[in-house]
Amino acid sequence: MDNIENKNEIMLEDAAKITKLDKDNATFEMKNGFLSLTVKVNGEEQVYDRVFLHRAFPHELLWEYISVTGPENNEVGLIYNIDDFSSDAAELLKTEINRKYYSPVISEIYSVKERYGFSYWKVRVDDGRTLNFTMQDTFGKIIRIGEDSAILVDVDGNRYTIKSILELDKKSYRRIELYL
């Protein structure tokens, strides 16, 4: 029991050491095609040639609570709100997050065909393109987000978003209804 309590104390202690990143202590820029960070912690400047951004709440808070990690997945700090940075820095951060979390929005479902445990989808996305993708374990790979949205994950890990299931046309709704 003491080991568990000690482990919990260490975890809480680590959580208390999270560095809040904002315009006063952090500078983000692109270097050699990668997002880099210079941060001042306790008066010392640390430079990270490559950092990665991760949303803590990817479906609810798009621009708040962004974890910044280094190349070895060690957490460097936490951005409480991207708007805490200058407009140029905020735009750079938003571009990087949008690149990581890119997910075409499905506006119409043309067909869904099942064979041998796979489903083959043909859809139109919001920019007008027609995409084809394959899902395995279709029931498990359609993730409901709230009452009316969903994310579909294909066999390659790509994500596709349906912003409003109820706003799909009748044919598209009938094609996905079985899996909801």
C-alpha positions in Angstrom: 0.0 0.0 0.0 2.9 2.4 0.7 4.3 1.9 -2.8 0.9 3.0 -4.3 0.8 6.0 -2.1 4.4 6.9 -2.9 3.7 6.5 -6.6 0.6 8.7 -6.4 2.6 11.4 -4.5 5.4 11.3 -7.2 2.8 11.6 -10.0 1.1 14.6 -8.3 4.5 16.1 -7.7 5.3 15.7 -11.4 1.9 17.2 -12.4 2.7 20.3 -10.3 5.9 20.8 -12.3 4.2 21.3 -15.6 5.5 24.4 -17.3 2.9 26.7 -18.6 3.9 28.0 -22.0 2.8 31.5 -23.1 4.2 34.5 -24.9 6.2 35.6 -21.9 8.4 32.4 -21.7 8.1 30.5 -25.0 8.9 31.3 -28.6 7.8 28.9 -31.4 9.3 29.0 -34.9 9.8 26.8 -37.9 13.4 25.6 -38.4 14.4 23.2 -41.2 10.7 22.3 -41.7 10.1 21.4 -38.0 8.4 23.3 -35.2 11.0 24.4 -32.7 10.7 25.9 -29.3 12.8 28.2 -27.1 11.6 28.3 -23.5 12.8 30.0 -20.4 12.3 27.9 -17.3 13.6 29.2 -13.9 15.7 31.8 -15.7 17.4 29.2 -17.9 16.8 29.1 -21.6 16.2 25.7 -23.2 16.1 25.1 -27.0 14.2 22.2 -28.6 14.9 21.8 -32.3 11.7 19.8 -32.8 8.6 19.7 -30.7 5.2 18.1 -31.2 1.7 19.4 -30.3 -1.0 17.2 -28.8 -4.6 18.2 -27.8 -5.6 17.2 -24.3 -9.2 17.4 -25.3 -9.2 16.9 -29.1 -13.0 17.1 -29.6 -14.0 19.7 -27.1 -11.2 22.3 -26.7 -9.5 22.7 -30.0 -7.2 25.5 -29.1 -6.8 25.0 -25.3 -4.7 22.7 -23.2 -2.1 21.8 -25.9 0.7 19.5 -24.6 4.1 20.2 -26.1 6.5 17.3 -26.2 10.1 16.8 -27.3 11.4 14.2 -29.7 11.6 11.5 -27.1 7.9 12.2 -26.1 8.9 14.0 -22.9 6.5 16.8 -22.0 8.1 20.2 -22.3 5.1 22.2 -21.2 1.4 23.0 -21.6 -0.2 25.7 -23.7 -3.3 26.7 -21.8 -4.7 28.7 -24.7 -3.2 29.4 -28.1 -4.6 32.9 -28.0 -2.1 33.7 -25.2 0.5 34.0 -28.0 1.0 36.7 -30.6 -1.2 36.4 -33.7 1.8 35.1 -35.8 2.8 32.5 -33.2 -0.9 31.5 -32.7 -1.3 31.0 -36.5 1.9 28.9 -36.6 0.6 26.7 -33.8 -2.9 26.4 -35.4 -1.3 25.4 -38.7 0.7 22.6 -37.0 -2.2 21.3 -35.0 -4.4 21.3 -38.1 -1.8 19.4 -40.0 -1.6 16.8 -37.2 -5.3 16.5 -36.7 -6.3 16.7 -40.4 -9.6 15.0 -40.9 -11.7 15.4 -44.1 -15.3 16.2 -43.4 -17.7 13.7 -45.0 -20.7 15.5 -46.6 -22.2 12.6 -48.5 -21.9 8.8 -48.4 -22.1 7.3 -51.9 -21.7 3.6 -50.9 -20.7 1.2 -48.1 -20.0 -2.4 -49.1 -19.1 -5.2 -46.7 -16.9 -8.2 -47.5 -15.1 -10.6 -45.2 -15.1 -8.3 -42.2 -14.1 -5.2 -44.0 -16.3 -2.3 -45.2 -15.4 -0.3 -48.3 -16.6 3.3 -48.3 -17.0 5.8 -51.1 -17.7 9.3 -49.8 -17.7 12.9 -50.9 -15.8 15.3 -48.6 -16.3 19.0 -47.9 -13.8 20.2 -50.5 -15.8 18.3 -53.3 -13.4 15.3 -53.6 -14.5 11.7 -53.8 -12.6 9.5 -51.4 -12.5 5.7 -51.0 -11.3 4.1 -47.8 -11.6 0.7 -46.0 -12.6 0.0 -42.4 -12.1 -3.2 -40.4 -14.4 -3.7 -37.4 -16.7 -1.0 -38.7 -18.8 -0.9 -35.5 -15.7 -0.3 -33.4 -14.1 2.3 -35.7 -17.0 4.7 -35.8 -16.6 6.8 -32.8 -19.6 8.9 -31.7 -18.7 12.4 -30.6 -21.6 13.9 -28.6 -25.1 13.4 -29.9 -24.7 14.2 -33.6 -21.1 13.9 -34.7 -18.8 10.9 -35.5 -15.3 10.1 -36.4 -14.5 7.2 -38.8 -11.1 5.5 -38.6 -9.9 3.6 -41.6 -7.4 0.6 -41.7 -4.5 3.0 -42.1 -5.5 5.1 -39.1 -6.8 8.0 -41.1 -9.7 9.9 -39.6 -12.8 11.2 -41.3 -15.3 13.4 -39.6 -19.1 13.6 -39.9 -20.0 17.0 -38.3 -23.7 16.3 -38.2 -25.1 12.8 -38.8 -28.7 14.2 -38.8 -27.9 16.7 -41.5 -26.7 14.0 -43.9 -29.1 13.5 -46.9 -31.5 10.5 -46.4 -29.5 8.1 -48.6 -26.3 8.8 -46.7 -28.0 8.5 -43.4 -29.4 5.1 -44.3 -26.0 3.9 -45.3 -24.4 4.7 -42.0 -27.5 4.2 -39.7 -26.8 0.4 -39.3 -23.4 1.2 -37.7 -24.6 3.8 -35.2 
